[in-house]
Amino acid sequence: MSACLRTAWGIAGAAALALLAAGAAPASEPSHAVTIYGDPPLYGPDFPHWNYVNPDAPKGGELVVGAFGSFDSLNNFIQRGEAADGLGLLYDSLLVGSSDEAATYYAHLAETVELSDDRTTITFVLRDGAYFHDGTPITVDDVVWSHETFRDEGRPFYRTRFYDNVAAIEALDDRTVRFTLTDTTNRQLALALGTFPILPRHYWADRTFNESTLDPPLGSGPYRVGDVDPGRSISYERVEDYWAAALPTRVGTYNFDRLTYQYYRDETVRYEAFKAGEFDYLSVSDPQEWATGFEGVDAVEDGTLIMELLDSTDPAGASGFAFNLRREIFADPRVREALIHLYDFETAQRQIHYGFFKRAESFFPNTELAATGLPEGEELAILDSVRADMRADIEQRIFVEEPRLPTTDGSGRIRRNLRTALDLFGEAGWAVDDGGVLRNVETGAPMEFELVYGAPTIEPTMNALVQNFERAGIRAVPRFVDGANWQNRIFEYDYDLFFSFSRPFYPPGAELREGYGSAVANVPGNYNLSGVQDPALDQLVEGVIAAQSWDEMVVHTRALDRYLRFSFLELPFFYDDTIRIAYWDILDRPETRPRFGLAIGATWWFDPSNEAALRENR
């Protein structure tokens, strides 16, 4: 399960063909847009704004969001500290993606972008009139310095995922910058470089970049940092003279004068604070809260507090516990598969989840990237091409068996699954002794481990799982961590099982190397949570990255998904194919919804017409 930044965009539709005919420039010439797989962009060179915004949206008001956890840093580019939410609002990038497309990026800080036919170079020409919040113009020196700094001093994934395949970053003149690439098989690399934030070189000249800080950083984006109460709240103020306000990539967006993230360390307190009117918007992930938590709330009854259930077309975020294969206890895949048999999704769905969720069978849920049935056609050929490097246990099953998770009858009785689990434990050299403890037959050591988690809402599901572990003679100890401790556990791989909620990139690309690549399995600061090192898996990952078309990417990802599911790298829980939101009636939104996500902070606006919903009247 990939743990990288999770942002999803949609797929260009049939209307894109008409735009190409209308004059959208190909990627081999200077253009307003560039696509990963060469498909025409949805929006033409003279588009006035995104289809999902209201270009006449009023500016004003404040949006207060309830965040969970804490923060102690305003530098979100380095490994140290827990960065505050919303820091991306401070910065602009050369390219931006629309929420209607999956593989297209549009010139923003750049005026044009040109990707060479052989994909060895990507060249950006900067817009005139772009400047940082202090009035200093944005230059190609800022672009070059930003990328060199991310490469040399940023989080480790910057190098492993991107800069190891960048041969040169050059300022060709005072408006033009060119990146020369060594990996032309990774079609996403060139475009990804264009989405990095551009930082002010002059601001950092007398500051240490790789240190955590609470000093408000200088940016060029639609917001600047306002009030900061470390660990408790952070506010961002809309930049009145924002240089890009009239660009088609920004028209109708970022309408709130002020955005505030108010932090809560307890989920129950956060929900009650929202119902009491302390903040304005909440994504409701707790099924019990959605089903019963708002009963009797007067504001819901009279329409002052609105609850909406929306279908989701987003690639879903899936939850589950990653096994740390660096721990000897999880080295044997039969042990991991046995533990998976002890998760009773059907009973949890009935007793805990109110029937809201779906089982996370795939590593790419709610997308066409999930493997189904038996492998055939191109997918079969891809898997056959790596057969010689497959683990024997996977090779014996992947061609003849559909990857399916174990099920129960939902009664809470798991005798069949428990029997299967104990058989698998037995094959792996574990047995239950006379005292009911599962022990290693050779060493006599009991099976015991920690489940590290940082989301309290998962506790009911996790506790039910721990009870089933106990039935098998296993001592599993839940361990809650948050803030910097959470980050340290990830970066240092200090866990047995680690709870992760992840939303894969769509389309997937080079971040897969970081999530599953052998080369980074033991490199601190990356996100190979399981620590898997598997040459066949490495090849399947590279196949996804090197895909030359959308269809080719889909079939390669299905092969990867199938292999991951037979690798038993995690104990998967569930995903949600709906969006549950609640908000006080001071918000309005465009008539057209984006293909992916809701873009609330970016496209909604303040509407004070319902006086009862105003914060001071709640």
C-alpha positions in Angstrom: 0.0 0.0 0.0 1.6 3.2 -1.1 1.9 5.9 1.6 2.8 8.9 -0.5 0.9 12.1 -1.0 -2.5 11.0 -2.3 -4.0 13.4 -5.1 -6.3 12.1 -7.9 -7.4 13.6 -11.2 -9.8 12.3 -13.8 -9.6 11.1 -17.4 -10.1 13.3 -20.5 -13.4 12.5 -22.2 -14.5 12.4 -25.8 -14.7 16.2 -25.9 -11.0 16.3 -25.9 -11.0 15.1 -29.5 -12.9 18.2 -30.5 -10.4 20.4 -28.7 -7.5 18.8 -30.5 -9.2 19.6 -33.8 -9.8 23.2 -32.5 -6.0 23.7 -32.2 -4.6 22.3 -28.9 -0.9 22.2 -29.5 0.9 18.8 -29.5 3.3 18.2 -26.6 6.4 18.3 -29.0 5.8 22.1 -29.4 5.5 24.9 -26.9 2.0 24.4 -25.5 -0.5 25.4 -22.8 -0.7 21.8 -21.6 1.1 18.5 -21.6 -0.2 14.9 -21.1 1.4 11.8 -19.7 0.3 9.5 -22.5 0.0 12.0 -25.4 -3.8 12.2 -25.3 -5.3 15.7 -26.1 -6.1 17.9 -23.2 -9.7 18.5 -22.2 -9.2 22.2 -22.0 -8.0 24.1 -25.1 -5.3 26.9 -25.2 -7.9 29.7 -24.7 -10.0 28.1 -22.0 -11.4 30.8 -19.6 -11.6 28.6 -16.5 -12.2 25.1 -15.2 -15.7 23.7 -15.9 -16.3 23.0 -12.2 -15.8 26.6 -10.9 -18.1 29.6 -10.7 -16.1 32.3 -12.3 -18.3 34.9 -10.5 -17.9 33.3 -7.1 -17.9 36.0 -4.4 -14.8 36.5 -2.3 -15.0 36.8 1.4 -15.7 35.0 4.7 -13.8 32.4 6.6 -13.8 28.6 6.3 -12.8 26.8 9.5 -11.9 23.1 9.2 -11.4 20.7 12.1 -8.1 18.9 11.7 -7.0 15.8 13.7 -3.6 15.6 15.5 -1.1 18.4 15.9 1.8 20.2 14.2 5.1 21.7 15.1 6.5 22.9 11.8 5.8 25.1 8.8 8.4 23.4 6.6 6.6 20.6 4.8 9.5 19.6 2.6 11.8 18.0 5.1 11.8 14.9 7.3 11.9 16.7 10.6 8.8 17.8 12.5 5.0 17.4 11.9 4.0 19.9 9.2 0.8 21.9 9.5 -2.1 21.2 7.1 -2.7 23.6 4.2 0.9 24.7 3.6 0.5 23.9 -0.1 -1.7 27.0 -0.3 1.4 29.2 -0.1 3.1 28.1 -3.3 2.7 28.1 -7.0 4.1 25.6 -9.5 5.0 25.6 -13.1 2.2 23.2 -14.0 -1.2 22.4 -12.3 -3.6 19.6 -12.9 -7.3 20.0 -13.2 -9.8 18.0 -11.2 -11.4 16.7 -14.4 -8.4 14.8 -15.7 -6.0 12.1 -14.6 -3.0 12.6 -16.8 -3.0 16.2 -18.0 -1.2 19.3 -16.6 -1.6 22.9 -17.6 0.8 25.8 -17.7 0.5 28.0 -14.6 3.6 29.7 -13.3 5.0 28.7 -16.7 3.5 30.4 -19.8 4.3 27.4 -22.0 5.7 23.9 -21.6 7.5 21.9 -24.3 8.2 18.2 -24.0 10.7 16.9 -26.6 9.6 14.1 -28.9 12.1 11.7 -27.3 11.0 12.8 -23.8 14.6 13.5 -22.8 13.9 17.2 -22.1 11.1 19.3 -20.8 11.3 23.1 -21.1 9.3 25.8 -19.4 9.0 29.5 -20.2 8.0 31.5 -17.2 5.2 34.0 -17.3 5.9 37.7 -16.9 4.5 39.3 -13.9 4.7 36.4 -11.4 6.0 37.4 -8.0 6.3 36.3 -4.4 4.2 37.8 -1.6 7.0 40.3 -0.8 6.8 41.7 -4.4 10.0 40.0 -5.6 9.7 38.6 -9.1 9.8 34.8 -9.6 12.8 33.9 -11.8 14.4 30.9 -13.3 17.0 31.0 -10.6 14.2 30.4 -8.1 13.1 27.4 -10.2 16.6 25.9 -10.4 17.4 26.6 -6.7 14.1 25.0 -5.6 14.7 21.8 -7.5 18.3 21.5 -6.5 17.3 22.1 -2.8 14.6 19.4 -2.9 17.1 17.1 -4.4 19.9 17.7 -1.9 18.1 18.6 1.3 14.5 17.5 0.9 12.8 14.3 2.0 14.5 11.2 0.7 11.7 10.4 -1.7 12.5 13.5 -3.8 15.8 11.8 -4.9 14.7 8.2 -5.2 11.4 9.0 -7.0 12.6 11.9 -9.2 16.1 13.4 -9.2 18.0 10.2 -9.6 16.7 10.3 -13.2 17.4 14.0 -13.8 20.7 14.7 -15.5 20.6 18.5 -15.5 18.5 21.5 -14.4 19.5 24.5 -16.5 18.5 28.2 -16.8 18.7 28.8 -20.6 17.9 32.5 -20.3 16.1 34.8 -17.9 12.7 33.2 -18.6 13.5 29.6 -19.7 14.5 26.6 -17.7 15.1 23.1 -19.0 15.3 19.7 -17.3 17.3 16.9 -19.0 16.1 13.4 -18.1 18.0 10.0 -18.1 14.8 7.9 -17.8 12.6 8.2 -20.8 10.5 5.2 -19.9 8.9 6.9 -17.0 6.4 9.1 -18.8 5.2 10.8 -15.6 8.6 12.1 -14.6 8.9 15.2 -16.7 5.3 16.3 -15.8 5.8 15.6 -12.1 8.8 18.0 -12.0 6.5 20.7 -13.2 4.2 20.3 -10.3 6.8 21.0 -7.6 6.4 24.2 -5.6 8.7 27.0 -6.5 10.4 28.6 -3.5 12.0 32.0 -3.1 15.8 31.7 -3.2 16.4 35.1 -1.6 14.2 34.2 1.4 16.2 31.1 2.2 19.6 32.7 1.6 20.1 33.3 5.4 18.0 30.4 6.6 18.7 26.7 7.0 16.3 24.9 4.7 16.6 21.4 6.3 15.5 22.5 9.8 12.0 22.5 11.2 10.7 26.0 11.7 7.6 27.9 12.9 8.5 31.0 11.0 5.9 31.7 8.3 7.5 30.9 5.0 7.4 33.2 2.0 5.4 31.9 -1.0 3.7 33.1 -4.1 0.4 31.3 -3.9 -3.2 32.3 -3.2 -2.7 32.4 0.5 -0.1 33.5 3.1 0.2 32.4 6.7 -1.8 34.4 9.2 -2.2 33.4 12.8 -0.3 30.4 14.1 -0.9 28.7 17.5 1.5 25.7 17.4 -0.2 22.4 17.7 -3.7 24.1 18.0 -4.5 26.1 14.9 -3.2 27.8 11.8 -4.9 30.3 9.6 -4.2 31.4 6.0 -5.1 34.8 4.6 -6.1 35.3 1.0 -3.6 37.4 -0.9 -5.5 40.4 -2.2 -3.0 41.1 -5.0 -2.4 37.5 -5.9 -0.5 37.6 -9.2 -2.3 34.7 -10.8 -5.9 35.6 -9.8 -6.9 36.2 -13.4 -5.3 33.1 -14.9 -7.7 30.5 -16.2 -6.2 28.0 -13.8 -7.2 30.3 -10.9 -10.4 32.0 -11.9 -13.3 31.2 -9.6 -10.9 29.5 -7.1 -9.7 30.2 -3.5 -12.7 32.4 -2.6 -12.5 32.4 1.2 -10.7 35.4 2.7 -9.4 33.2 5.5 -8.9 29.4 5.8 -8.3 28.1 9.3 -7.3 24.6 10.4 -8.3 24.0 14.0 -6.7 20.9 15.6 -8.2 18.3 17.9 -6.3 15.4 19.5 -9.4 13.4 20.2 -11.8 12.3 17.5 -14.9 12.3 19.8 -14.1 15.8 20.9 -13.6 16.8 17.3 -17.1 15.5 16.3 -18.8 17.1 19.2 -17.0 20.4 18.6 -18.3 20.4 15.0 -21.9 19.8 16.1 -21.5 22.6 18.6 -20.5 24.9 15.8 -16.8 25.4 16.5 -15.9 24.8 12.8 -17.7 24.7 9.5 -17.0 21.5 7.5 -16.3 17.9 8.3 -15.7 14.8 6.2 -17.4 12.1 8.3 -15.3 8.9 8.2 -16.7 7.3 11.4 -19.8 5.2 10.4 -21.3 5.3 13.9 -21.1 9.1 13.9 -22.8 9.2 10.5 -25.5 6.7 11.5 -26.3 7.9 15.0 -24.1 10.8 16.1 -26.2 13.6 14.6 -29.5 12.3 15.9 -31.2 15.0 18.0 -29.0 17.8 16.7 -31.5 20.7 16.2 -29.3 22.3 13.5 -29.6 19.2 11.4 -33.4 19.1 11.9 -33.9 22.7 10.7 -31.4 22.5 7.9 -28.8 24.8 9.4 -26.3 22.0 9.5 -26.4 20.0 6.2 -25.4 16.3 5.8 -24.8 15.0 2.3 -24.0 11.5 1.0 -22.4 11.6 -2.4 -21.3 8.9 -4.8 -17.5 8.9 -5.3 -15.7 8.4 -8.6 -12.4 8.9 -6.9 -9.8 6.2 -6.7 -10.6 5.0 -3.1 -8.3 5.2 -0.2 -8.0 1.8 1.5 -7.1 1.0 5.0 -5.3 -1.9 6.6 -2.2 -3.0 8.6 1.1 -3.4 6.7 3.3 -6.3 7.8 6.9 -5.3 8.5 8.8 -8.1 6.7 11.9 -6.8 8.3 10.6 -8.6 11.4 11.5 -12.3 11.3 8.1 -13.2 12.6 6.5 -12.0 9.3 9.1 -13.3 6.9 7.0 -16.4 6.0 4.1 -15.5 3.7 2.0 -18.3 5.3 2.1 -16.5 8.6 0.8 -13.3 7.0 -1.9 -15.2 5.1 -2.9 -16.9 8.3 -3.3 -13.6 10.1 -5.4 -12.2 7.3 -7.8 -15.1 7.8 -8.5 -13.8 11.3 -10.0 -10.5 10.2 -13.8 -10.9 10.2 -14.9 -8.2 7.8 -18.5 -9.4 7.5 -19.1 -9.2 11.3 -17.4 -5.8 11.5 -19.5 -4.6 8.6 -22.6 -5.6 10.5 -21.7 -4.6 14.0 -19.3 -1.7 13.6 -19.5 -0.2 10.1 -23.3 0.0 9.7 -22.9 -1.7 6.3 -21.2 1.4 4.9 -17.9 0.0 3.6 -16.6 -2.4 1.0 -13.8 -4.9 1.5 -10.5 -3.7 0.2 -9.7 -6.7 -2.1 -7.5 -4.6 -4.4 -4.6 -2.3 -3.9 -6.3 0.1 -6.3 -10.0 0.0 -5.1 -12.8 1.8 -6.9 -10.8 1.9 -10.2 -10.5 -0.1 -13.4 -6.9 -1.0 -12.2 -8.1 -3.8 -9.9 -7.3 -7.3 -11.1 -10.3 -9.6 -11.6 -10.9 -13.3 -12.5 -7.9 -15.2 -13.8 -5.1 -13.6 -15.7 -5.6 -13.6 -19.5 -4.4 -11.9 -22.6 -1.8 -9.1 -22.1 -2.0 -9.4 -18.3 -1.2 -13.1 -18.5 1.8 -12.3 -20.8 3.1 -9.7 -18.4 3.0 -12.1 -15.5 4.5 -14.9 -17.6 7.4 -12.6 -18.4 8.5 -12.4 -14.8 7.6 -16.0 -13.9 11.3 -17.0 -13.6 11.8 -14.5 -10.8 8.6 -15.2 -8.9 8.5 -16.6 -5.4 7.6 -20.3 -5.7 4.5 -19.9 -3.5 3.2 -17.1 -5.7 4.0 -18.8 -9.0 2.0 -21.9 -7.9 -1.2 -19.8 -7.4 -1.2 -16.6 -9.4 -2.0 -18.3 -12.8 -4.7 -20.7 -11.6 -6.3 -18.9 -8.6 -8.3 -15.7 -8.4 -7.0 -13.5 -5.5 -9.8 -13.4 -3.0 -9.8 -12.5 0.6 -11.4 -15.0 3.1 -15.0 -14.4 4.2 -17.2 -15.3 7.1 -21.0 -15.7 7.6 -21.1 -12.5 9.7 -22.2 -14.3 12.8 -18.9 -13.6 14.7 -18.1 -17.3 14.7 -14.9 -17.8 12.7 -14.2 -21.5 13.2 -13.6 -22.3 9.5 -11.2 -19.3 9.2 -9.5 -20.1 12.5 -8.9 -23.7 11.4 -7.4 -22.5 8.1 -5.2 -20.0 9.9 -4.0 -22.7 12.3 -3.2 -25.0 9.4 -1.1 -22.2 7.8 0.6 -21.5 11.0 1.4 -25.2 11.3 2.9 -25.3 7.9 5.1 -22.3 8.9 6.3 -24.0 12.1 3.9 -22.6 14.7 1.6 -24.5 17.0 -0.7 -23.9 19.9 0.6 -25.3 23.2 -1.4 -26.8 26.0 -1.9 -23.4 27.5 -3.5 -22.0 24.3 -0.5 -20.0 23.3 0.7 -20.0 19.7 4.5 -20.8 19.7 7.3 -21.3 17.3 7.9 -25.0 17.3 11.6 -24.7 17.0 12.4 -21.8 19.4 9.4 -22.0 21.7 8.9 -18.2 21.3 5.3 -17.1 21.6 3.7 -15.1 18.7 3.3 -11.6 19.9 3.5 -8.2 18.2 2.4 -4.6 18.2 -0.2 -3.0 16.1 0.8 0.7 15.6 -1.9 3.1 14.7 -2.7 6.8 14.7 -6.4 7.0 13.9 -8.7 6.4 16.9 -11.7 5.8 14.6 -10.2 2.4 13.7 -10.1 1.2 17.3 -13.4 -0.8 17.2 -12.4 -2.7 14.1 -8.8 -3.2 15.4 -10.1 -4.4 18.8 -12.3 -7.0 17.2 -9.3 -8.2 15.2 -7.2 -8.4 18.4 -9.9 -10.7 20.0 -9.7 -13.0 17.0 -5.9 -13.1 17.3 -6.4 -14.1 20.9 -8.5 -17.0 19.8 -5.5 -18.3 17.8 -3.2 -17.9 20.8 -1.6 -14.7 19.7 -0.8 -11.7 21.9 -1.3 -8.5 19.9 -0.8 -5.2 21.6 -2.4 -2.0 20.1 -0.1 1.0 20.3 -1.4 4.5 19.6 1.1 7.0 18.4 0.6 10.5 16.8 2.5 13.6 15.7 6.2 13.4 15.4 6.2 9.9 16.9 4.0 8.7 14.1 6.4 10.1 11.5 9.4 8.7 13.3 7.9 5.2 13.3 7.4 5.4 9.6 10.8 6.8 8.7 12.7 4.4 11.0 10.4 1.3 10.2 9.9 1.0 13.9 6.7 -1.2 14.0 5.5 -4.7 13.6 2.1 -4.0 12.0 1.5 -0.4 10.9 -2.0 1.0 10.2 -2.1 2.9 7.0 -4.9 4.7 5.1 -3.6 5.3 1.6 -4.9 6.8 -1.6 -2.8 5.7 -4.6 -1.7 8.1 -7.3 -4.0 7.9 -10.3 -2.6 7.0 -12.7 0.1 5.2 -10.6 3.7 5.8 -11.5 7.2 6.2 -10.0 5.9 6.4 -6.4 5.4 2.6 -6.7 9.2 2.2 -6.5 9.1 3.9 -3.2 6.2 1.8 -2.0 7.4 -1.6 -3.1 10.9 -1.2 -4.5 13.7 -3.4 -3.3 16.2 -0.6 -3.6 14.6 1.5 -0.9 13.4 -1.3 1.4 15.9 -0.4 4.0 16.6 3.2 3.2 15.2 5.4 6.1 12.7 8.0 5.2 11.0 6.1 2.3 7.6 4.5 2.3 8.2 0.8 1.6 6.2 0.0 4.7 6.4 -3.7 4.3 10.1 -3.8 3.4 9.4 -6.2 0.6 12.3 -7.1 -1.7 11.1 -9.1 -4.6 12.7 -9.0 -8.1 9.5 -10.0 -9.8 7.6 -7.2 -8.0 10.3 -4.7 -9.1 9.8 -5.7 -12.7 6.1 -5.3 -12.5 6.5 -1.9 -10.9 8.8 -0.8 -13.8 6.2 -2.1 -16.3 3.6 0.3 -14.9 6.0 3.2 -14.9 7.1 2.5 -18.5 3.6 2.1 -19.9 3.3 4.2 -23.1 -0.5 4.5 -23.1 -3.5 4.5 -20.7 -4.6 1.1 -21.8 -1.0 -0.3 -21.4 -0.8 1.3 -17.9 -4.1 -0.3 -16.9 -3.1 -3.9 -17.8 0.3 -3.5 -16.2 -1.3 -2.2 -13.0 -3.7 -5.1 -13.0 -0.8 -7.5 -13.2 0.9 -5.7 -10.3 -2.2 -5.6 -8.3 -2.6 -9.4 -8.7 0.9 -10.0 -7.6 0.7 -7.8 -4.6 -2.5 -9.6 -3.4 -0.7 -12.9 -3.5 2.3 -11.4 -1.7 0.2 -10.8 1.5 2.1 -7.6 2.4 -0.8 -6.2 4.4 -3.9 -7.2 6.3 -6.5 -5.2 4.3 -9.6 -3.7 6.0 -12.0 -1.7 3.8 -12.7 1.3 1.6 -15.6 3.6 1.1 -17.0 4.3 -2.4 -19.1 7.2 -1.1 -18.3 10.7 0.3 -20.0 11.7 3.5 -19.8 15.4 4.4 -21.4 17.7 6.9 -21.2 21.5 6.9 -22.9 24.5 8.3 -25.1 26.4 5.9 -22.6 29.2 5.2 -21.1 27.5 2.2 -22.1 27.4 -1.4 -20.6 25.6 -4.4 -20.6 25.5 -8.2 -23.4 23.7 -10.0 -20.9 21.4 -11.7 -19.0 19.0 -9.6 -15.4 18.1 -10.7 -14.7 14.6 -12.0 -12.6 13.8 -8.9 -13.0 15.1 -5.4 -15.0 18.1 -4.1 -12.4 20.9 -4.2 -14.1 22.5 -1.2 -11.3 24.9 -0.2 -10.6 25.7 -3.8 -14.0 26.2 -5.4 -16.7 26.7 -2.7 -17.4 30.1 -1.3 -18.9 31.9 1.8 -22.6 32.5 1.8 -23.9 34.4 4.8 -27.6 34.3 3.9 -28.6 31.8 6.6 -28.0 33.9 9.7 -28.7 31.0 12.0 -25.7 29.2 10.5 -23.2 32.0 11.1 -20.6 31.0 13.5 -21.6 33.6 16.1 -25.2 32.5 16.1 -24.7 28.7 16.4 
